[in-house]
Structures are given as C-alpha cells and as structure tokens.
C-alpha cells in the first residue's frame, strides 16, 4: 500500500513537470518571427513588448505606443516591426546597434511612449548588398554571423537583400545534368574568396578547386538565410544567367557560339555564350528552375551582362537583342520575373555607355519588370544624365566602401540630404527605393546609421541635430566635447571632397620611396593636421566613457587614422634622407617607421574588429580536411594582400589595417626594403626589389600560421600612451612635406 501511495504521489508531480516543460516548449513555438527577433536582440526585456501584425495595407508602415503596461510594436510585416523596435530603442532608450559598437544598456523599467508614433516609408524598396560584399566581408560567415546580420537588416528597414550564397551548388547541379563531371568543372568554380567575380563572369577557377563539401554546406546555409529573410517579410534577389559558361563547354556543345573575354589580363579568359545561341535561353531557364526548386523565389533576379568588361559592339541594336534574350530567359522560367540590374557599368565604363547604348540595353524590358541600382549615387548620380534611366524603376544607393578598406571616409552631408531631394525632384522618374551597395561592411558605422535613417522619412536629415543624438546613443551619455569632435570629423574624414574613396596609408603599399602605389593611394581629402583636434577631444573624454563599446571603437579608429596619415610624412623623410645621402637620418626615420607599424599593430589588437586572426580562423573553420583548410586560408590571405597571383595588378586593392597583418606582412616587407636600400646605397633598383618582394609576398600567402582571435590590451591605456608619444611630433614632421608631396 505504501508503494502504491508513493507512486500516486509522484504521478501528479511528474505530470506537473511534463506540463511545465510542455508549456515552455509551446511558448517557444508560439513566438512569431518578430517576437523571436526581439528575444534575440533584448532577451531580458522581450516580455515588455507586444507585437501586432496588420498586413492589409500595401505600403510599409509601423506604429509604437504604450498600452496596458506593454510597448506595442505594430506593423505590416516583420521588417516594419523590427524597425519599430529599433526606432524605440534609439529614440526612447538611447541605444544603438552597429557592427562596430553596440549600446543596449537598458533600464530595468523601460521608458513609456507618451503618444502614438506612426511612420510610413516613401520607399517601396530598401536594397542591401553588393556582389563584392559577399567576399570582401562575408566570405567565411557561418549561420550565427548571418543571423546577426539579418537581424541588423530588419532593424534598419532592409526589405530587398541580394541573396547569392550557395549559387555554386545550383550551377553544379545544372551542368552535371548535361553530363559534366567534377573534372570538367574543376577549372570553372573559383575559391570561396573570389565568388563575387566568378558570379559576375570576371574570372574562372582562381583560388580553387572548390570541394563538394563547400557546395553542400553553403546550399544548406543559403536555405537558412532565405527562410529567415522571407519570414521577416523581405523579398530576396536571386541570381540569373548572363551567359558565363565553363571553358569545358565546347566539349559538350562543340557548335556553341562562345566569346572569349578577359578581365584586365590578370586572370585566364572566361567564356560567354552568345545570347542568340538557342542554348542561352535553355540554360537560363534550367538554372532558374533548378534554383527555384532548391531555394524558392521572390521573382527578383540579379543579372549584370558586362561587369567591368566592354561589350563587343556598341551598336544599340546588338545591346537590345542581348538584354531581350536575358529577360526572356528569366520570363520563360518565371512569368513574374523582375530584372534587378547593377548600374555600375554606366559609371565604370562611361566612355562606352552613352545615351544610345544605355537606351538600347534597357529598352526591350518592360518598365515595371526592371529595377536599376544607381550603384554609387552618392559619388555620381547616373540618374541625372540618363533621364532617370529612361523610365525604368530605380534605386538611390550609397556605395561608399571599396575593397574592404577601413579608412575613415564618407560623403556624410550627401547621405543626409540627397535621397530626400531626389525623392522630391520632378525629374527623378520612377525612384522606388534607397539602398546600401557597399563593397564591404563592418567599418564607418556612422554612414550606415545615417543612410538607413532616411528610410522612414521624406525630408533631408538635419545632420548637426542627428549627430547629437547619434553620439548620445552610441556613447551612452551626452558629451559636448565629443560633439565638437564630430564637427571636426564631418569637416575632415567625412567631408567627401576631392577623392572618390578613402585614402590608404603608405604602410600598406608595396615598399617604395614614392608617396603612393596604384591601390595604396595616399591623397587625403583634408589637411592631416586638421584631424588632430578630434583625436585630442576623444582622448580627453576617456575618463567619462569607460565601458562604452562604441566609444572604444571610435577611439581606436581615430587613433589608427591619425597614425596611418602620419606614416606618409615619416616615409617621405626617409626618401629625402636617401636622396640627400644622409645615412644617419635614413636610419633614424626608418627605425621610427618600423616602430610606428609595431605601435599600430598593438593598438589594433585591442579590438576584435581589427584582427587578422578571426578572418583566417573563420576561413579554416569551413574546411573538412587539412587540405581544404589550407586552401581556404590561402584564399583568405591572398584576397587581402596580392588579391591574385604574385604579378596581379590588384595587389593591395583589398588591403586591411589589421593587427597581425601589420607585424607579419607590412613590417617585414618594409624591413626588407630598408635593408636592401642600405645594402645598395645610391644604387637601389626599385624594379628589382619589386620582383624579389613579390615572391616573398606569395610565400606569405601560401604559408600556415594562426593569429590571435581575441582582443588583448587596454584600448584606452594604449591610446593615451600613443597620444603622448606621437601628438607633438606629428605636425613638425608633417610640415616638412611640401604641398606637392600630398598631391597623390
């Protein structure tokens, strides 16, 4: 009887435990995508919010109000609700979420919203990403990193992301359906760091061979990406066929009409299938059908026919026929297909793309079935010289970043003013959206916060007022001195004048006595001394902002920029010493130059944002075998140094000012330069040195080494020490340079 009683006692307790577990599981399952996002962003406060979705209205909108002790976030889809959340966090809780510094220091009791907030966007499309972003930044991202980015996208109002991860799996399946083998395709697929240019038809095979393991894991990753983006209400842009085929294509289709093309003579020729060949439509249709079966579709397709390649004919009829075939190929597989075209070709090859050629390319596609990305509107608005793309829908974009470089730079006033001005311009035609088409991210967060703040307004942004709130949200408190520092930054690094993109440091250049190299252009858009007051103000603010993530990043970044600038006048003193046959001065300044590199490496080691180690470790993590890991490490090292082979003209195009790269790559290069100059004093041969250092660089690219993946050292203490060490010597050395020496 006692045993029965004990058993009866445990039954309800067991049922209660099951009930609790079941309740927790049910609660978790009931979270809709918006509620799940809130739980990821602010898990300790997620219960303070209530989500209401009302999708009856076509235009995107959101509302915020306090009701029944809850903060109600109301919108027509997940992106609108996420935007409402971020609006609340910025406006009422003074928070901020960026790649480089986050402030989510919320009080236990959240601020109430005194009156109903209602926002509606004038932009149907808010586009995101550039083919290049997928490699200069995203080459090695796993699902955890992608999940964070998709949340960032939703918070910032993005609803139209380019989604090209896993494209290589689709092509693999398409070509194998024609009988191609892995051997036939080995020279076709590039390595993972070069997909952007492989996808755009610029190169084949470089950095490969690509393993089946990569293709399958990234197929699965793409499925997760698309599922999350779509459940939040985003319309994804998938790729379409533009004619790029393997070199082995002739083996299977000997009568195919192929054209050879070359992207700057640094890589092997690629092959383009003639649009008039019946195979063009067949393969284009099969690709889209295969892609839809694997990934689904939102009927938006990216296709760029001549990315940085000149067409074989400038006859508008030829161009019309070509684009007609591309569009018909889309339409044959998807009646609802809309062609999304990057307008970069109209900027990069403007000498070819005059009005007749642009009209010829765009004319055959119905106006409502094509969207043109004015890819670098903040640099040069192509819409103004094309009658708003001759009636096509188009999007105003900020390109801003080239090559993954991290220089402080931007056209901040243009970004604050011009989207709204274009929206109200009677000549802007079918302006349907705004977008971010940068080649890389995870740098200059102010530009991206500012650009996305245009989403829910139709008037220019008051930059001074905006920056006051931006700094409060970023640093966690108001600070008049930092407002003054940002006034300096607006008038120096962010004035957007004179140069196209951010200046680089002479440190990252292949060593030379000259003040620049092809992709290490050192011309600034301001006098370097004019940036120093901002540095002073940030250093003075250190005691009041301990523990602020955003402040620490900006403190390190400004210090990095000041020292990166200082490297040029210091290097030029080395050049003067050599010219004047002054060995004492040469030794003095070259020693100081090497010390500067070491100091910058130590500075950048304090922030994970600036570590070479994470880039390489993330690359190796995708490998299943040691050989695969080694290949990915080589891809990772190559892209940010030589870009391609030892003789590649793009060397340093994607240079990074990262800890690990300074001490392990830039420093020994310069040490070898100084040693060679001393050895061959007055007989130094730059060309001979370049030929020799190229092989050392390639050996570095193909080497194996782990670097730290965690930050070390105190950023504030190291910055204070560097300020004390360098502040008073920067101007005297800089003043020794003549104005013409800065004209690079």
C-alpha positions in Angstrom: 0.0 0.0 0.0 2.8 2.3 0.9 4.5 1.7 -2.5 1.2 2.5 -4.3 0.8 5.7 -2.3 4.3 6.7 -3.2 3.6 6.0 -6.8 0.4 8.0 -6.7 2.3 10.9 -5.1 4.8 11.0 -7.9 2.3 10.9 -10.7 0.9 14.4 -10.3 4.4 15.8 -9.7 5.6 14.0 -12.9 2.6 15.4 -14.8 3.3 18.9 -13.5 6.9 18.7 -14.6 5.8 17.5 -18.0 3.2 20.3 -18.1 5.9 22.9 -17.3 8.2 21.5 -20.0 5.4 21.4 -22.5 4.3 24.9 -21.6 7.9 26.2 -22.2 8.1 24.3 -25.5 4.7 25.6 -26.6 5.7 29.2 -25.6 8.8 28.9 -27.6 6.9 27.5 -30.6 4.4 30.3 -30.4 7.0 33.0 -30.9 6.4 34.6 -34.3 9.4 35.8 -36.3 9.1 39.3 -34.9 8.9 38.1 -31.3 11.9 35.8 -31.9 13.9 38.7 -33.2 13.1 40.8 -30.1 14.2 37.9 -27.9 17.5 37.7 -29.8 18.1 41.4 -29.5 17.0 42.2 -25.9 16.2 38.8 -24.3 15.8 40.3 -20.8 13.2 42.8 -21.9 11.3 40.8 -24.6 8.3 40.3 -22.3 7.8 44.1 -22.2 6.8 44.2 -25.9 3.7 43.2 -27.7 3.8 42.6 -31.5 0.8 43.3 -33.7 1.0 42.5 -37.4 -1.6 44.1 -39.8 -0.7 43.4 -43.4 -3.9 44.8 -45.0 -2.1 48.0 -46.2 0.3 47.6 -49.1 2.7 50.3 -48.1 5.2 49.6 -45.3 4.5 51.3 -42.0 4.9 50.9 -38.3 3.4 52.2 -35.0 4.6 52.4 -31.4 2.5 53.0 -28.4 2.4 52.2 -24.7 -0.6 50.2 -23.7 -1.6 48.0 -20.7 2.0 48.2 -19.4 3.4 46.9 -22.7 5.1 48.7 -25.5 3.2 47.8 -28.6 5.1 47.4 -31.9 2.7 47.4 -34.7 3.5 47.0 -38.4 2.6 45.3 -41.7 5.4 42.7 -41.6 8.5 41.6 -39.7 10.8 44.3 -41.1 8.3 47.0 -40.1 8.0 45.7 -36.6 11.8 45.3 -36.3 12.1 48.9 -37.5 9.6 50.0 -34.9 11.7 48.2 -32.2 14.9 50.0 -33.3 13.1 53.3 -33.5 12.0 52.8 -29.9 15.5 51.8 -28.8 17.1 54.8 -30.4 14.5 57.5 -29.6 13.4 56.5 -26.1 16.1 54.2 -24.6 19.1 55.9 -26.3 20.6 52.7 -27.6 22.4 51.7 -30.8 23.3 48.5 -32.6 26.1 48.7 -35.2 28.8 46.2 -36.4 31.4 48.2 -34.5 30.0 49.0 -31.1 26.6 48.3 -29.5 24.9 50.1 -26.7 21.9 48.2 -25.2 22.2 49.5 -21.7 18.5 49.4 -20.9 17.0 50.3 -17.5 15.0 47.6 -15.6 11.8 49.5 -16.3 11.6 50.6 -20.0 10.6 54.2 -20.9 7.0 54.6 -21.9 5.9 56.1 -25.2 3.8 59.2 -24.4 1.9 59.4 -27.6 1.3 57.1 -30.6 4.1 57.1 -33.1 3.2 56.4 -36.7 5.8 56.1 -39.5 5.4 55.3 -43.2 8.2 54.9 -45.7 8.1 56.6 -49.1 10.5 53.9 -50.4 9.0 50.6 -51.7 12.4 49.0 -51.9 15.3 49.2 -49.4 18.0 47.3 -51.2 21.1 45.8 -49.5 24.4 44.3 -50.6 26.8 44.3 -53.5 28.3 41.2 -55.1 31.6 42.3 -53.7 30.3 42.4 -50.1 29.9 38.6 -50.2 33.7 38.3 -50.4 35.3 41.4 -49.0 33.4 40.9 -45.8 31.2 37.8 -45.9 33.5 35.1 -47.4 33.6 33.0 -44.2 30.4 33.8 -42.4 28.5 30.9 -40.7 24.8 30.9 -39.7 25.5 32.6 -36.4 27.0 35.6 -38.1 24.4 35.6 -40.8 21.6 35.5 -38.2 23.0 38.7 -36.6 23.2 40.4 -40.0 19.7 39.6 -40.9 18.5 41.0 -37.6 20.6 44.1 -38.3 18.9 44.3 -41.8 15.4 44.1 -40.3 16.2 46.7 -37.6 17.4 49.1 -40.3 14.4 48.6 -42.6 16.1 46.5 -45.3 13.5 44.6 -47.3 15.3 43.7 -50.5 18.6 41.9 -49.9 20.8 40.4 -52.6 21.0 36.6 -51.7 23.6 34.8 -53.7 25.1 32.4 -51.2 25.0 28.8 -52.5 24.8 29.8 -56.2 27.7 27.5 -57.0 25.6 24.5 -55.9 22.9 25.3 -58.4 25.4 25.6 -61.2 27.0 22.4 -60.2 23.6 20.6 -60.5 22.7 22.3 -63.8 26.0 21.4 -65.6 26.0 17.9 -64.2 22.6 17.4 -65.7 24.3 17.9 -69.0 26.9 15.2 -68.2 29.7 17.5 -66.9 31.9 15.8 -64.4 33.8 17.3 -61.4 36.9 17.2 -63.6 35.1 19.2 -66.3 34.1 21.8 -63.7 37.3 21.9 -61.7 38.7 24.9 -63.6 35.4 26.7 -63.5 34.4 27.3 -59.9 36.7 29.8 -58.1 37.8 29.6 -54.5 35.4 30.9 -51.8 37.1 34.3 -51.5 36.5 35.0 -55.2 32.9 34.1 -55.8 31.8 37.7 -56.4 33.9 38.0 -59.6 33.2 34.4 -60.6 29.5 35.1 -60.3 29.9 38.2 -62.4 31.8 36.4 -65.1 35.2 38.1 -64.5 37.2 35.1 -63.7 37.2 31.3 -63.5 38.9 28.9 -61.2 41.2 31.2 -59.3 41.6 30.1 -55.6 40.0 26.7 -56.4 39.3 23.8 -56.7 36.0 24.0 -54.9 35.0 21.0 -52.9 31.6 19.3 -52.8 31.7 19.8 -49.1 31.6 23.6 -49.6 28.9 23.4 -52.2 26.6 21.3 -50.0 27.2 23.2 -46.7 26.5 26.5 -48.4 23.4 25.2 -50.1 22.2 24.5 -46.6 23.4 27.9 -45.3 21.5 29.6 -48.1 18.3 27.8 -47.2 18.5 29.2 -43.7 19.3 32.7 -44.9 16.4 32.8 -47.3 14.0 31.3 -44.8 14.8 33.9 -42.1 14.8 36.8 -44.6 11.4 35.8 -46.1 9.7 35.1 -42.7 10.6 38.7 -41.7 8.9 39.9 -44.9 12.0 40.5 -47.1 11.9 39.9 -50.9 15.2 38.3 -51.8 17.1 39.0 -55.0 18.5 35.8 -56.6 20.9 35.5 -59.5 20.0 34.8 -63.1 22.0 33.6 -66.1 24.0 36.1 -68.1 26.0 33.8 -70.4 29.1 32.9 -68.4 29.9 29.2 -69.0 32.8 26.8 -68.3 35.8 26.6 -70.6 34.8 22.9 -71.0 31.5 24.0 -72.5 32.9 23.3 -76.0 33.5 19.7 -75.1 29.7 19.1 -74.7 28.5 21.7 -77.2 31.0 22.0 -80.0 28.8 24.2 -82.1 28.0 26.7 -79.3 28.7 30.3 -80.1 31.2 31.4 -77.4 33.1 34.6 -77.0 36.3 34.9 -75.0 36.7 37.8 -72.7 39.3 38.9 -70.2 39.1 41.0 -67.1 42.3 43.1 -67.1 44.8 40.4 -68.2 45.4 39.2 -64.7 43.4 36.0 -65.0 42.6 33.4 -67.7 40.0 34.2 -70.3 36.4 33.5 -69.4 33.7 32.3 -71.9 30.4 34.0 -72.7 27.6 32.1 -74.5 26.2 34.2 -77.3 22.7 35.4 -76.5 21.5 34.3 -79.9 22.6 30.7 -79.4 19.4 28.6 -78.5 21.4 27.2 -75.6 21.4 30.6 -73.9 17.6 30.5 -73.3 17.7 26.8 -72.5 20.4 27.1 -69.8 19.0 30.3 -68.4 15.6 28.6 -67.9 17.1 25.4 -66.5 19.2 27.5 -64.0 16.2 29.4 -62.7 14.0 26.3 -62.5 16.7 24.5 -60.6 17.3 27.4 -58.3 13.6 27.8 -57.6 13.3 24.1 -56.7 16.2 24.4 -54.2 15.7 27.9 -52.9 12.3 29.1 -53.9 11.8 32.6 -55.4 10.6 36.1 -54.8 10.7 36.8 -58.6 13.6 39.3 -58.3 16.7 38.3 -60.3 20.1 39.9 -60.5 21.9 39.9 -63.8 24.8 42.1 -64.9 25.8 41.5 -68.5 29.0 43.5 -68.8 30.5 44.0 -65.3 33.8 45.9 -66.0 34.0 44.4 -69.4 33.4 46.3 -72.6 30.7 44.8 -74.9 32.0 43.5 -78.3 29.7 46.0 -80.1 28.4 49.5 -79.3 25.5 49.0 -81.8 22.3 49.7 -79.8 20.6 47.0 -81.8 23.1 44.4 -80.6 22.7 45.6 -76.9 18.9 45.5 -77.3 19.0 42.0 -78.6 21.2 40.9 -75.8 19.1 42.2 -72.9 16.0 41.0 -74.6 17.4 37.4 -74.5 18.4 37.8 -70.9 15.0 39.0 -69.9 13.2 36.4 -72.0 15.3 33.7 -70.3 14.0 34.9 -66.9 10.4 35.2 -68.1 10.4 31.7 -69.6 11.1 30.3 -66.2 9.1 32.8 -64.2 6.3 34.9 -65.7 6.6 37.3 -62.7 10.3 37.8 -63.1 11.7 41.3 -62.4 15.3 42.0 -63.6 17.4 43.9 -61.0 20.5 45.3 -62.7 23.5 46.9 -61.1 24.1 50.2 -62.8 27.9 50.1 -62.1 28.8 49.6 -65.8 27.3 53.1 -66.6 29.7 54.6 -64.1 32.9 52.4 -64.6 32.7 52.4 -68.4 31.0 55.7 -69.1 33.1 56.2 -72.2 31.2 53.3 -73.8 27.8 53.8 -72.2 26.4 56.9 -73.9 22.7 57.6 -74.2 22.1 55.4 -77.3 23.9 52.4 -75.8 22.1 52.7 -72.4 18.7 53.1 -74.1 19.5 50.1 -76.3 20.2 47.9 -73.3 17.2 49.0 -71.3 14.6 49.4 -74.0 13.4 45.8 -74.5 12.4 45.2 -70.9 9.0 46.5 -69.7 9.4 49.4 -67.3 7.7 47.5 -64.4 9.9 44.5 -65.0 13.2 46.1 -64.4 14.9 47.9 -61.5 18.2 49.7 -61.9 20.5 50.1 -59.0 22.2 53.5 -59.3 25.1 51.8 -57.6 27.1 54.8 -56.4 24.6 57.6 -56.4 26.4 59.5 -53.6 29.5 59.6 -55.7 27.9 60.3 -59.1 24.1 60.2 -59.7 23.8 58.4 -63.0 20.0 59.0 -63.0 20.7 62.7 -63.7 22.3 62.0 -67.0 20.0 59.2 -68.2 16.6 60.9 -67.7 16.1 58.7 -64.6 17.1 55.6 -66.5 14.6 56.3 -69.3 11.5 55.3 -67.4 12.8 52.3 -65.6 12.3 51.8 -61.8 15.5 52.7 -60.0 17.0 52.9 -56.5 19.3 55.5 -54.9 22.3 53.8 -53.4 25.3 54.6 -51.2 28.3 52.6 -52.3 30.8 54.3 -50.0 33.3 51.4 -49.3 35.7 49.9 -51.9 37.7 46.8 -51.5 37.2 46.1 -47.8 39.4 49.0 -46.8 38.6 50.5 -43.4 39.7 54.2 -43.8 37.6 56.8 -42.1 35.8 58.3 -45.1 32.4 59.3 -46.5 30.1 61.9 -48.0 28.1 62.4 -44.9 26.3 65.6 -46.0 25.3 64.0 -49.3 23.9 61.0 -47.5 21.9 63.3 -45.1 20.5 65.4 -47.9 20.3 63.8 -51.3 18.0 60.8 -51.0 15.1 63.1 -50.0 16.0 65.7 -52.5 15.9 63.1 -55.3 12.6 61.8 -54.0 11.1 65.3 -54.4 12.8 66.1 -57.7 10.2 66.2 -60.5 12.9 64.7 -62.9 13.6 61.6 -60.8 11.2 59.4 -62.6 10.4 56.1 -61.0 12.6 56.4 -58.0 11.3 53.4 -55.9 13.9 53.0 -53.2 17.1 53.6 -51.4 19.9 51.1 -50.8 23.3 50.2 -49.5 25.6 48.8 -52.2 29.0 49.0 -50.4 31.8 46.6 -51.4 32.4 45.8 -47.7 30.8 46.4 -44.3 31.9 46.4 -40.6 33.5 49.9 -40.9 32.4 53.6 -40.6 29.2 52.7 -38.8 28.0 56.4 -38.8 27.4 56.3 -42.5 25.2 53.3 -42.4 23.2 54.5 -39.4 22.7 57.8 -41.2 21.8 56.3 -44.6 19.2 53.9 -43.2 17.6 56.7 -41.1 16.4 58.0 -44.5 14.0 55.0 -44.7 11.1 56.3 -42.7 11.2 60.0 -43.8 10.9 62.0 -46.9 12.8 65.1 -45.9 16.5 65.8 -45.6 18.2 65.0 -42.3 19.5 67.8 -40.1 23.0 66.5 -39.7 24.0 68.5 -36.7 20.9 67.5 -34.8 21.2 63.9 -35.9 24.8 63.7 -34.8 23.9 64.9 -31.3 21.5 62.1 -30.9 23.8 59.6 -32.6 26.6 60.3 -30.1 24.3 60.1 -27.1 23.0 56.7 -28.3 26.5 55.5 -29.2 28.4 56.5 -26.1 25.6 56.2 -23.6 25.6 59.8 -22.4 25.8 63.4 -23.7 29.2 64.9 -24.1 29.7 68.4 -25.6 33.4 67.7 -26.2 32.6 64.7 -28.4 30.0 66.8 -30.3 32.9 69.1 -31.1 35.0 66.2 -32.1 32.3 65.1 -34.6 32.2 68.6 -36.0 35.9 68.0 -36.8 35.2 64.6 -38.3 32.4 66.0 -40.5 34.8 68.6 -41.9 37.7 66.2 -42.4 37.4 62.5 -43.0 33.7 62.7 -43.8 33.6 65.8 -46.0 33.5 63.6 -49.1 35.5 66.0 -51.3 38.4 65.7 -53.7 38.8 61.9 -53.7 36.5 59.0 -54.7 37.1 56.7 -51.8 39.1 56.7 -48.6 42.9 57.3 -48.7 45.1 54.5 -47.6 48.3 54.5 -45.5 51.7 54.3 -47.2 52.3 51.4 -44.7 50.1 49.1 -46.7 51.8 49.9 -50.0 54.5 47.6 -51.5 57.5 49.5 -50.2 58.8 52.4 -52.3 60.3 55.9 -51.9 57.3 57.3 -53.8 54.3 58.6 -51.8 51.8 56.2 -53.2 51.2 53.0 -55.1 48.4 52.1 -57.5 46.0 50.8 -54.9 47.6 52.4 -51.9 46.6 56.0 -52.9 47.5 58.3 -50.0 45.9 61.6 -51.1 43.6 62.9 -48.3 40.5 65.0 -48.6 41.7 67.2 -45.7 44.9 68.5 -44.2 46.2 65.8 -41.8 46.7 68.3 -39.0 43.0 69.2 -39.1 42.1 65.8 -37.8 44.2 66.1 -34.7 41.7 68.2 -32.6 39.2 65.3 -32.9 41.8 62.9 -31.6 42.6 65.3 -28.7 38.9 65.5 -27.7 38.4 61.8 -27.8 41.5 61.2 -25.6 40.2 63.8 -23.2 36.9 62.0 -23.0 38.3 58.7 -22.0 37.6 59.0 -18.2 33.9 59.7 -18.9 33.3 56.8 -21.3 34.9 53.7 -19.8 32.9 50.6 -20.8 31.3 52.2 -23.8 31.8 49.8 -26.7 31.0 52.4 -29.4 33.3 55.0 -27.8 36.2 52.5 -27.6 35.8 51.5 -31.2 35.8 55.2 -32.4 38.7 56.0 -30.1 40.8 53.2 -31.6 39.7 54.0 -35.1 40.5 57.7 -34.9 43.9 56.9 -33.4 44.5 54.4 -36.2 43.6 57.0 -38.8 45.9 59.7 -37.3 48.8 57.3 -37.2 48.0 55.9 -40.7 48.2 59.5 -42.0 51.4 60.2 -40.1 53.2 57.3 -41.9 53.4 59.3 -45.1 55.4 62.3 -44.0 57.6 60.0 -42.0 58.2 57.8 -45.0 58.9 60.9 -47.1 61.6 61.9 -44.7 63.2 58.5 -45.3 63.1 59.3 -49.1 64.6 62.7 -48.5 67.4 61.2 -46.4 68.2 58.7 -49.2 68.2 61.4 -51.8 70.5 63.6 -49.7 72.8 60.7 -49.0 72.2 61.1 -45.2 72.6 57.6 -43.7 72.1 58.9 -40.2 68.7 60.4 -40.9 67.8 57.3 -43.0 68.5 55.0 -40.0 66.6 57.3 -37.7 63.4 57.7 -39.7 63.3 54.1 -40.9 63.6 52.9 -37.3 60.8 55.2 -36.4 58.7 53.9 -39.3 59.1 50.3 -38.1 58.2 51.3 -34.6 55.1 53.0 -35.9 54.0 49.8 -37.6 54.5 47.9 -34.3 52.6 50.5 -32.3 49.7 50.3 -34.7 49.6 46.6 -34.5 49.4 46.8 -30.7 46.7 49.4 -30.9 44.5 47.4 -33.3 45.0 44.2 -31.2 42.7 45.8 -28.5 39.6 45.4 -30.7 38.3 42.2 -32.3 37.1 44.4 -35.2 40.7 44.8 -36.3 42.1 41.2 -36.0 43.6 39.2 -38.9 43.2 36.1 -36.7 39.5 36.0 -36.9 39.5 36.3 -40.7 41.9 33.3 -41.1 40.3 31.2 -38.3 36.9 31.7 -39.8 38.2 30.6 -43.2 39.8 27.5 -41.9 36.7 26.6 -39.9 34.9 25.8 -43.1 37.4 23.1 -44.1 36.6 19.4 -43.5 40.2 18.2 -44.3 43.6 19.8 -43.7 43.9 20.3 -47.4 40.6 22.1 -47.6 41.5 24.3 -44.5 44.8 25.2 -46.1 43.1 26.2 -49.4 40.7 28.5 -47.5 43.5 30.0 -45.5 45.3 30.8 -48.8 42.2 32.3 -50.2 41.8 34.5 -47.1 45.4 35.6 -47.1 45.5 36.2 -50.9 42.5 38.4 -51.2 43.7 41.0 -48.7 47.2 41.2 -49.9 48.1 40.2 -53.5 44.4 39.7 -54.5 45.5 37.2 -57.1 48.9 35.9 -58.2 52.3 37.5 -57.5 52.1 39.7 -60.6 48.5 40.7 -60.1 47.9 44.5 -60.7 45.2 44.5 -57.9 47.7 43.9 -55.2 46.7 45.9 -52.1 43.3 46.8 -53.6 41.7 45.0 -50.6 44.3 45.9 -48.1 43.3 45.8 -44.4 44.7 47.8 -41.5 44.5 44.8 -39.1 46.6 43.6 -36.1 48.6 40.6 -37.3 48.9 42.0 -40.8 50.9 44.9 -39.6 53.6 42.9 -37.8 53.5 39.8 -40.0 53.2 41.2 -43.5 53.7 45.0 -43.7 56.6 45.2 -41.2 58.8 42.5 -42.8 58.2 44.0 -46.2 59.4 47.4 -45.1 62.3 45.9 -43.2 63.5 44.1 -46.3 63.1 47.4 -48.3 65.2 49.3 -45.8 67.8 46.5 -45.6 68.1 46.4 -49.4 68.4 50.1 -49.7 71.2 50.2 -47.2 72.9 47.3 -49.0 72.6 49.0 -52.4 73.0 52.6 -51.1 72.7 55.0 -54.0 72.3 52.1 -56.4 68.9 50.9 -55.2 66.8 49.4 -58.0 63.1 49.6 -57.3 62.1 47.3 -60.1 64.5 44.6 -59.0 63.2 44.9 -55.4 59.6 44.6 -56.6 60.4 41.4 -58.4 62.1 39.9 -55.4 59.4 41.0 -52.9 56.7 39.6 -55.0 58.0 36.1 -54.3 58.2 36.8 -50.6 54.6 38.0 -50.7 53.4 34.9 -52.5 55.3 32.7 -49.9 53.4 34.6 -47.2 50.1 34.0 -49.0 50.7 30.2 -49.1 52.1 29.9 -45.6 50.3 28.5 -42.5 50.1 30.4 -39.2 47.5 31.1 -36.5 47.0 34.6 -35.2 45.1 35.8 -32.1 41.3 35.7 -32.3 40.7 37.6 -29.1 41.5 41.2 -28.4 44.3 42.0 -26.0 45.4 45.0 -24.0 43.5 48.1 -22.8 42.4 50.3 -25.7 42.2 53.5 -23.6 45.6 53.0 -21.9 47.3 52.2 -25.2 45.7 55.2 -26.9 46.7 57.5 -24.1 50.3 56.3 -24.4 50.3 56.7 -28.2 48.8 60.2 -27.9 51.6 61.2 -25.5 54.2 59.6 -27.8 53.1 61.0 -31.1 50.9 64.1 -30.7 53.7 66.7 -30.5 55.9 65.2 -33.3 53.2 64.7 -36.0 52.9 68.4 -37.0 56.7 69.2 -37.2 57.3 66.1 -39.4 54.2 66.8 -41.5 55.2 70.4 -42.1 58.4 69.2 -43.7 56.4 67.9 -46.6 55.8 70.3 -49.5 52.2 70.6 -50.7 53.0 68.8 -53.9 54.1 65.7 -52.0 50.5 65.3 -50.8 49.1 65.5 -54.4 48.6 61.8 -54.9 
